[in-house]
Amino acid sequence: MAMKIDPDECIACGACEPECPTTSITSTSLAYAIDAATCTECAGEYKKPRCVTLCPIDECITQICT
Protein backbone atom coordinates (compact mmCIF):
# COMPACT_ATOMS: atom_id res chain seq x y z
CA MET A 1 0.00 0.00 0.00
CA ALA A 2 0.98 3.61 -0.33
CA MET A 3 -0.26 7.07 0.47
CA LYS A 4 -1.47 9.69 -1.99
CA ILE A 5 -1.87 13.46 -1.82
CA ASP A 6 -5.04 15.02 -3.17
CA PRO A 7 -3.76 17.86 -5.39
CA ASP A 8 -7.05 19.73 -4.96
CA GLU A 9 -6.59 19.79 -1.19
CA CYS A 10 -2.81 20.28 -1.00
CA ILE A 11 -1.78 23.83 -0.09
CA ALA A 12 1.87 23.12 -1.01
CA CYS A 13 3.10 24.02 2.47
CA GLY A 14 6.02 21.60 2.19
CA ALA A 15 5.70 20.17 5.72
CA CYS A 16 5.67 16.58 4.49
CA GLU A 17 8.53 16.47 1.98
CA PRO A 18 11.59 16.76 4.26
CA GLU A 19 10.09 14.35 6.83
CA CYS A 20 9.46 11.43 4.46
CA PRO A 21 11.88 8.62 5.44
CA THR A 22 11.79 7.13 1.93
CA THR A 23 12.02 10.48 0.08
CA SER A 24 8.86 9.51 -1.80
CA ILE A 25 7.35 13.00 -1.71
CA THR A 26 8.18 15.51 -4.42
CA SER A 27 6.95 18.91 -5.45
CA THR A 28 4.89 19.35 -8.60
CA SER A 29 3.96 22.65 -10.17
CA LEU A 30 0.93 23.20 -7.89
CA ALA A 31 1.12 20.64 -5.08
CA TYR A 32 3.10 17.72 -3.71
CA ALA A 33 2.90 14.11 -4.86
CA ILE A 34 3.87 10.73 -3.40
CA ASP A 35 5.62 8.05 -5.45
CA ALA A 36 3.54 4.94 -4.75
CA ALA A 37 6.39 2.69 -5.86
CA THR A 38 8.62 3.83 -2.97
CA CYS A 39 6.10 4.81 -0.27
CA THR A 40 6.05 2.33 2.62
CA GLU A 41 3.51 4.23 4.75
CA CYS A 42 6.42 4.63 7.19
CA ALA A 43 6.20 0.96 8.18
CA GLY A 44 8.82 0.27 10.79
CA GLU A 45 9.56 3.99 11.18
CA TYR A 46 6.41 5.50 12.72
CA LYS A 47 3.07 4.26 14.07
CA LYS A 48 1.24 6.08 11.27
CA PRO A 49 2.47 7.74 8.07
CA ARG A 50 4.54 10.79 8.98
CA CYS A 51 3.07 12.85 6.15
CA VAL A 52 -0.45 12.35 7.50
CA THR A 53 0.66 13.41 10.98
CA LEU A 54 2.33 16.59 9.68
CA CYS A 55 -0.19 17.70 7.07
CA PRO A 56 -2.29 20.65 8.28
CA ILE A 57 -5.18 19.71 5.95
CA ASP A 58 -7.46 16.89 7.12
CA GLU A 59 -8.00 14.17 4.52
CA CYS A 60 -5.46 15.68 2.11
CA ILE A 61 -3.23 12.60 2.35
CA THR A 62 -4.99 9.25 2.19
CA GLN A 63 -4.17 5.62 1.57
CA ILE A 64 -4.33 4.31 -1.98
CA CYS A 65 -7.04 1.65 -2.11
CA THR A 66 -6.31 -1.31 -4.32
GUVEXPA-271884 format. One record per residue (C-alpha): x, y, z. Coordinates in pm, 1 decimal. Layout:
<pts>
<pt east="X" north="Y" up="Z"/>
...
</pts>
This chain:
<pts>
<pt east="0.0" north="0.0" up="0.0"/>
<pt east="98.0" north="361.0" up="-33.2"/>
<pt east="-25.8" north="707.0" up="47.1"/>
<pt east="-147.5" north="969.4" up="-199.1"/>
<pt east="-187.0" north="1345.5" up="-182.0"/>
<pt east="-504.4" north="1502.1" up="-317.4"/>
<pt east="-376.2" north="1785.8" up="-539.1"/>
<pt east="-704.6" north="1973.4" up="-496.5"/>
<pt east="-659.5" north="1978.7" up="-118.5"/>
<pt east="-280.8" north="2028.1" up="-99.5"/>
<pt east="-178.0" north="2382.7" up="-9.0"/>
<pt east="187.4" north="2311.6" up="-100.8"/>
<pt east="310.1" north="2402.4" up="247.3"/>
<pt east="602.0" north="2160.0" up="219.5"/>
<pt east="569.8" north="2017.1" up="571.6"/>
<pt east="566.6" north="1658.4" up="449.1"/>
<pt east="852.9" north="1647.2" up="198.5"/>
<pt east="1158.5" north="1676.0" up="426.5"/>
<pt east="1009.0" north="1435.2" up="682.9"/>
<pt east="946.2" north="1142.7" up="445.8"/>
<pt east="1187.6" north="862.2" up="544.2"/>
<pt east="1178.6" north="713.2" up="192.6"/>
<pt east="1202.2" north="1048.0" up="7.5"/>
<pt east="886.0" north="951.1" up="-179.9"/>
<pt east="735.1" north="1300.5" up="-171.1"/>
<pt east="817.9" north="1550.5" up="-442.3"/>
<pt east="695.3" north="1890.7" up="-545.4"/>
<pt east="489.4" north="1934.5" up="-860.0"/>
<pt east="395.7" north="2265.1" up="-1016.7"/>
<pt east="93.1" north="2320.1" up="-788.5"/>
<pt east="112.5" north="2064.1" up="-508.0"/>
<pt east="310.1" north="1771.8" up="-371.3"/>
<pt east="289.8" north="1410.5" up="-485.7"/>
<pt east="387.2" north="1073.2" up="-339.7"/>
<pt east="562.4" north="805.1" up="-544.7"/>
<pt east="353.7" north="494.2" up="-474.5"/>
<pt east="638.8" north="269.3" up="-585.6"/>
<pt east="861.6" north="382.5" up="-297.4"/>
<pt east="609.9" north="481.1" up="-26.7"/>
<pt east="605.0" north="233.4" up="262.0"/>
<pt east="350.5" north="423.4" up="474.8"/>
<pt east="642.0" north="462.6" up="719.1"/>
<pt east="620.3" north="96.0" up="817.7"/>
<pt east="882.5" north="26.9" up="1079.4"/>
<pt east="956.3" north="398.7" up="1118.2"/>
<pt east="641.1" north="550.1" up="1272.5"/>
<pt east="306.8" north="425.6" up="1406.5"/>
<pt east="123.9" north="608.2" up="1127.1"/>
<pt east="247.1" north="774.0" up="807.5"/>
<pt east="454.0" north="1078.9" up="898.4"/>
<pt east="307.3" north="1285.1" up="614.7"/>
<pt east="-44.6" north="1235.4" up="750.2"/>
<pt east="66.3" north="1341.3" up="1097.8"/>
<pt east="232.8" north="1658.8" up="968.5"/>
<pt east="-19.3" north="1770.0" up="706.6"/>
<pt east="-229.2" north="2064.6" up="827.6"/>
<pt east="-518.3" north="1971.5" up="594.8"/>
<pt east="-746.2" north="1688.7" up="711.9"/>
<pt east="-799.8" north="1416.9" up="452.1"/>
<pt east="-545.8" north="1567.7" up="211.3"/>
<pt east="-323.2" north="1260.2" up="235.4"/>
<pt east="-498.6" north="925.0" up="219.0"/>
<pt east="-416.5" north="562.2" up="157.0"/>
<pt east="-433.4" north="430.6" up="-198.3"/>
<pt east="-704.1" north="165.1" up="-210.8"/>
<pt east="-630.9" north="-131.5" up="-432.1"/>
</pts>
